[in-house]
Amino acid sequence: MAASSESTFFEGTEKLLEVWFSSTKESEKPDLRTVEMSEWKKLMKLVNCEIISQAVTEDMDAYVLSESSMFVTERRFILKTCGTTTLLNAIEPLLKLVKEKCGFDSVADIFYSRKNFMQPDLQHHIHRSFENEVVHLDSMFKNGAAYSLGRINKDCWYLYTLDEVGVSQPDQTVELLMWDLCPKKMKIFTKEVSKDGKEATHRSGIDKIIPGAKIDDFLFDPCGYSMNGLMPEGKYITIHVTPEPNCSYVSFESNVPQESYNELVMKVLETFNPGKVLMTIFANKESIASQSHKDLDAVLDEGQYSRVDHQFCMFKNYNLTYTYFTRPVI
């Protein structure tokens, strides 16, 4: 997941895909978790990554990848990959796979998102610009809608979704993308300091962010870290760390429902001490987090960070909060 030396660049910024499937034959009870491991491995080859480990609960199968993570529930598929992976190459084969193996014959909703890359010229041509990605996605979906939040000449965040009502069950996701990380904190995620993923998880305090999760973690050699934390009812957290000083980057993501994300956000910031943070909160109208955007400014004003940008969007069934904040340089 991480580069082999401090002078070598590695693109920690992930491409994130979430697909919700539906079927006209619901009586057959289709389930994505019936797909065999061998099929997932074939799909990951198209993305240029590999499955390292698997953790399973009653409601979810979670995979740590050589470049981030994959999650599979009854009807939702999540794939998050970093580096120069070709995530969009997986979509058409995925649609074919789940139709043949599970009986899902339609897409209820899709979300593709990412921060702007540090070095986009190193990406495959499909991912070299968001415009290229949109063209590729539009070739597969009729009702796609593409957005850019933040400052297009600075740090920003891209989103592609469907212009439809989408998922009706409660759904929410909070994501924090962090860079300019504390070098001391980042050393924990190297073999110099930690012998394995378990030690890095404990030393960093990651195990205290959301206690009680079933953790599957991995420390790469010589550096780099990934973890998936599973909880009941298909809830998860996932964290990925690129610790090199010249391209340090951390991502945190969770779908654990909370009326307010203030406490969780502060725990994440205290754990990693980033200089810059891009945060998004996605919540549909059925979720208890649908109004969680309202008190975000207060927690930032009380802390050591300053808000740079704050945007709120309303889609047909989702509210989206985008916030970019930084720690002032003293």
C-alpha positions as CSV (number, residue, x, y, z in Angstrom):
1,M,0.0,0.0,0.0
2,A,2.9,2.4,0.8
3,A,6.0,3.3,-1.2
4,S,9.3,1.7,-0.4
5,S,11.2,4.8,0.7
6,E,10.5,8.3,2.0
7,S,11.6,9.9,-1.2
8,T,9.3,7.8,-3.4
9,F,5.8,9.1,-4.0
10,F,2.7,7.1,-3.4
11,E,-0.8,8.4,-4.1
12,G,-2.7,7.7,-0.8
13,T,-5.9,9.4,-2.1
14,E,-8.5,6.7,-2.7
15,K,-11.1,6.2,-5.4
16,L,-14.3,5.2,-3.6
17,L,-17.2,3.2,-5.2
18,E,-20.4,2.2,-3.6
19,V,-23.1,0.4,-5.5
20,W,-26.6,-0.6,-4.2
21,F,-28.2,-3.4,-6.2
22,S,-31.9,-4.4,-6.7
23,S,-33.7,-7.2,-8.5
24,T,-37.0,-7.6,-10.2
25,K,-37.0,-11.1,-8.7
26,E,-36.8,-10.3,-5.0
27,S,-38.6,-13.5,-4.2
28,E,-35.4,-15.4,-5.0
29,K,-33.6,-13.4,-2.2
30,P,-30.4,-12.4,-4.1
31,D,-27.4,-11.9,-1.9
32,L,-24.0,-10.5,-3.0
33,R,-22.3,-12.6,-0.3
34,T,-22.9,-15.8,-2.3
35,V,-20.2,-14.7,-4.8
36,E,-17.2,-17.0,-4.4
37,M,-13.8,-15.7,-3.3
38,S,-12.3,-16.7,-6.6
39,E,-14.6,-14.3,-8.4
40,W,-13.7,-11.4,-6.2
41,K,-10.0,-12.2,-6.8
42,K,-10.6,-12.0,-10.6
43,L,-12.4,-8.7,-10.2
44,M,-9.6,-7.2,-8.1
45,K,-7.0,-8.2,-10.8
46,L,-8.9,-5.8,-13.2
47,V,-8.3,-3.1,-10.6
48,N,-4.6,-4.0,-10.1
49,C,-4.8,-5.0,-6.4
50,E,-5.1,-8.2,-4.4
51,I,-7.1,-9.5,-1.4
52,I,-4.9,-9.8,1.7
53,S,-7.4,-11.0,4.3
54,Q,-11.1,-11.4,5.0
55,A,-13.3,-10.8,8.1
56,V,-16.9,-11.9,8.3
57,T,-19.9,-11.1,10.4
58,E,-23.5,-12.2,10.0
59,D,-24.3,-9.1,7.9
60,M,-21.0,-8.3,6.1
61,D,-17.9,-9.7,4.4
62,A,-14.9,-7.3,4.6
63,Y,-11.6,-7.5,2.8
64,V,-8.3,-5.8,3.4
65,L,-6.7,-5.2,0.0
66,S,-3.2,-4.5,-1.1
67,E,-4.6,-1.1,-1.9
68,S,-7.3,-0.4,0.7
69,S,-10.6,-2.3,1.3
70,M,-13.7,-3.9,-0.1
71,F,-17.0,-4.5,1.7
72,V,-19.9,-6.8,0.7
73,T,-23.4,-7.0,2.2
74,E,-26.6,-8.5,0.9
75,R,-27.1,-5.8,-1.7
76,R,-24.3,-3.2,-1.3
77,F,-20.8,-3.4,-2.7
78,I,-18.1,-1.0,-1.5
79,L,-14.6,-0.8,-3.1
80,K,-12.0,1.7,-2.0
81,T,-8.6,1.7,-3.7
82,C,-5.5,3.9,-3.6
83,G,-2.3,4.3,-5.6
84,T,-2.6,3.9,-9.4
85,T,-5.4,1.4,-9.3
86,T,-8.0,1.3,-12.1
87,L,-11.2,1.1,-10.0
88,L,-13.6,2.0,-12.8
89,N,-12.5,-1.0,-14.8
90,A,-14.4,-3.1,-12.2
91,I,-17.9,-1.7,-12.8
92,E,-19.0,-3.4,-15.9
93,P,-17.6,-6.8,-14.9
94,L,-19.2,-6.3,-11.4
95,L,-22.6,-5.7,-12.9
96,K,-22.3,-8.8,-15.1
97,L,-21.0,-10.9,-12.2
98,V,-23.8,-10.1,-9.7
99,K,-26.5,-10.6,-12.4
100,E,-25.1,-14.0,-13.3
101,K,-24.2,-15.2,-9.7
102,C,-26.9,-13.5,-7.6
103,G,-29.8,-12.4,-9.8
104,F,-29.4,-8.6,-9.2
105,D,-30.5,-7.1,-12.5
106,S,-30.5,-3.4,-11.8
107,V,-28.5,-0.7,-9.9
108,A,-30.6,1.1,-7.2
109,D,-27.9,3.7,-6.7
110,I,-24.2,4.4,-7.2
111,F,-21.7,6.7,-5.6
112,Y,-18.2,7.3,-7.0
113,S,-16.1,9.9,-5.2
114,R,-12.6,11.0,-4.5
115,K,-10.5,13.9,-3.5
116,N,-8.3,15.5,-6.3
117,F,-5.1,13.6,-6.7
118,M,-1.7,14.9,-5.6
119,Q,-0.2,13.8,-8.8
120,P,-2.9,13.0,-11.4
121,D,-0.4,12.5,-14.2
122,L,0.7,9.2,-12.6
123,Q,-2.8,7.7,-12.9
124,H,-4.2,5.5,-15.7
125,H,-5.8,7.7,-18.4
126,I,-9.3,6.9,-17.2
127,H,-8.6,8.4,-13.8
128,R,-6.3,11.2,-14.9
129,S,-9.2,13.7,-14.7
130,F,-12.7,13.7,-13.2
131,E,-14.0,14.6,-16.7
132,N,-12.5,11.3,-18.0
133,E,-14.1,9.4,-15.2
134,V,-17.5,11.0,-15.8
135,V,-17.4,10.1,-19.5
136,H,-16.7,6.5,-18.6
137,L,-19.5,6.4,-16.0
138,D,-22.0,8.1,-18.3
139,S,-21.3,5.4,-20.9
140,M,-22.8,2.9,-18.4
141,F,-25.5,4.9,-16.6
142,K,-28.3,7.0,-18.2
143,N,-29.1,9.2,-15.2
144,G,-25.7,10.1,-13.9
145,A,-25.0,13.4,-12.1
146,A,-21.5,14.7,-11.5
147,Y,-20.5,17.3,-8.9
148,S,-17.3,19.1,-7.7
149,L,-17.2,20.6,-4.2
150,G,-14.6,22.8,-2.8
151,R,-12.2,25.0,-4.7
152,I,-11.4,23.7,-8.2
153,N,-8.0,25.4,-8.2
154,K,-7.1,24.0,-4.8
155,D,-8.2,21.0,-2.8
156,C,-11.6,19.7,-3.8
157,W,-13.8,16.6,-3.8
158,Y,-15.6,14.9,-6.7
159,L,-18.9,13.0,-6.7
160,Y,-20.8,11.0,-9.3
161,T,-24.2,9.6,-8.4
162,L,-27.5,8.8,-10.0
163,D,-30.2,11.4,-10.3
164,E,-32.8,9.1,-8.8
165,V,-34.5,8.5,-5.4
166,G,-32.2,5.6,-4.7
167,V,-31.9,3.7,-1.4
168,S,-34.9,3.8,0.9
169,Q,-33.4,2.2,4.1
170,P,-31.4,4.3,6.6
171,D,-28.0,5.1,5.2
172,Q,-25.2,7.4,6.2
173,T,-21.4,7.7,5.8
174,V,-18.8,10.0,7.3
175,E,-15.4,10.3,5.6
176,L,-12.4,12.2,6.7
177,L,-9.5,12.6,4.3
178,M,-6.4,13.9,6.0
179,W,-3.0,15.0,4.9
180,D,0.0,17.0,6.2
181,L,0.1,14.5,9.1
182,C,2.2,14.6,12.3
183,P,5.5,12.8,11.5
184,K,5.6,11.3,15.0
185,K,2.2,9.8,14.6
186,M,3.0,8.5,11.2
187,K,6.1,6.7,12.5
188,I,3.8,4.3,14.3
189,F,2.7,2.9,10.9
190,T,6.2,1.8,9.9
191,K,8.1,-1.4,10.7
192,E,10.6,0.7,12.5
193,V,8.2,1.2,15.4
194,S,5.4,-1.4,15.1
195,K,6.0,-5.1,14.4
196,D,2.5,-5.7,13.0
197,G,-1.0,-4.3,12.4
198,K,-2.2,-5.1,15.9
199,E,0.6,-3.2,17.5
200,A,0.1,-0.2,15.2
201,T,-3.7,-0.2,16.0
202,H,-3.0,-0.2,19.7
203,R,-0.1,2.3,19.7
204,S,-2.0,4.8,17.6
205,G,-5.3,4.6,19.6
206,I,-7.3,3.5,16.6
207,D,-8.9,0.8,18.7
208,K,-10.4,3.5,20.9
209,I,-12.1,5.5,18.1
210,I,-15.2,3.3,17.9
211,P,-14.7,0.6,20.6
212,G,-16.2,-2.9,20.2
213,A,-15.4,-3.3,16.5
214,K,-14.1,-6.7,15.1
215,I,-10.8,-5.4,13.8
216,D,-8.8,-6.9,10.8
217,D,-5.6,-4.9,10.4
218,F,-2.4,-5.1,8.4
219,L,0.9,-3.3,8.5
220,F,2.8,-3.2,5.2
221,D,6.6,-3.6,4.8
222,P,8.3,-1.2,5.2
223,C,5.4,1.1,6.0
224,G,1.7,1.7,5.4
225,Y,-1.4,0.5,7.2
226,S,-5.0,-0.7,6.5
227,M,-7.8,-1.8,8.9
228,N,-11.4,-2.8,8.7
229,G,-13.5,-2.7,11.8
230,L,-16.9,-4.6,11.7
231,M,-19.9,-4.2,13.9
232,P,-23.4,-5.7,13.9
233,E,-26.0,-4.9,11.2
234,G,-23.5,-4.2,8.4
235,K,-21.8,-1.3,10.1
236,Y,-18.1,-0.7,9.6
237,I,-15.1,1.6,10.0
238,T,-12.1,1.6,7.7
239,I,-8.8,3.4,8.0
240,H,-5.8,3.6,5.6
241,V,-2.5,5.3,6.3
242,T,0.3,6.4,3.9
243,P,2.9,7.6,6.4
244,E,5.8,8.9,4.2
245,P,6.6,12.5,5.1
246,N,6.5,13.8,1.5
247,C,3.0,12.4,0.8
248,S,1.5,11.5,4.1
249,Y,-2.2,10.8,3.9
250,V,-4.9,9.1,6.1
251,S,-8.5,8.2,5.3
252,F,-11.2,7.4,7.8
253,E,-14.7,6.2,6.8
254,S,-17.6,4.8,8.8
255,N,-21.4,4.1,8.3
256,V,-22.1,3.9,12.0
257,P,-25.2,6.0,12.6
258,Q,-24.9,9.0,14.9
259,E,-27.1,12.0,15.5
260,S,-24.0,14.1,15.9
261,Y,-20.5,13.3,14.5
262,N,-18.8,15.9,16.7
263,E,-17.2,13.5,19.3
264,L,-16.2,11.0,16.6
265,V,-14.5,13.7,14.5
266,M,-12.5,15.0,17.4
267,K,-11.4,11.4,18.3
268,V,-10.1,10.9,14.7
269,L,-8.3,14.3,14.7
270,E,-6.7,13.6,18.0
271,T,-5.5,10.2,16.8
272,F,-3.8,11.5,13.6
273,N,-3.2,15.2,14.2
274,P,-3.5,16.2,10.5
275,G,-2.7,19.7,9.2
276,K,-5.5,19.5,6.6
277,V,-8.8,17.7,6.6
278,L,-11.6,17.2,4.0
279,M,-14.7,15.8,5.5
280,T,-17.9,14.6,3.9
281,I,-21.1,13.4,5.6
282,F,-23.7,11.6,3.5
283,A,-27.1,10.8,5.0
284,N,-30.4,10.0,3.5
285,K,-33.7,11.2,4.9
286,E,-34.3,7.9,6.8
287,S,-31.1,8.2,8.7
288,I,-30.7,9.7,12.2
289,A,-27.7,11.5,10.8
290,S,-29.7,13.5,8.3
291,Q,-29.4,16.7,10.3
292,S,-25.9,16.2,11.6
293,H,-24.5,19.0,9.5
294,K,-26.0,21.7,11.6
295,D,-23.5,21.7,14.5
296,L,-20.3,21.0,12.7
297,D,-19.1,24.6,12.8
298,A,-19.3,24.7,16.6
299,V,-16.9,21.8,17.2
300,L,-14.4,23.3,14.7
301,D,-14.6,26.7,16.3
302,E,-13.9,25.3,19.8
303,G,-10.9,23.3,18.6
304,Q,-7.6,23.9,17.0
305,Y,-8.9,23.9,13.4
306,S,-10.3,26.6,11.2
307,R,-13.0,26.1,8.6
308,V,-11.9,27.0,5.1
309,D,-14.9,25.8,3.1
310,H,-18.3,24.5,4.1
311,Q,-21.0,23.4,1.6
312,F,-24.3,21.7,2.0
313,C,-26.1,19.9,-0.8
314,M,-29.6,18.4,-1.0
315,F,-30.2,15.5,-3.4
316,K,-33.5,13.7,-4.0
317,N,-33.0,11.4,-1.0
318,Y,-29.7,12.5,0.5
319,N,-28.1,15.4,2.3
320,L,-24.4,16.0,1.8
321,T,-22.1,18.1,4.0
322,Y,-18.7,19.0,2.6
323,T,-16.2,20.7,5.0
324,Y,-12.6,21.5,4.5
325,F,-10.6,22.7,7.5
326,T,-7.0,23.3,8.5
327,R,-4.8,23.6,11.5
328,P,-3.3,27.2,11.5
329,V,0.5,27.3,11.0
330,I,2.1,28.9,14.0
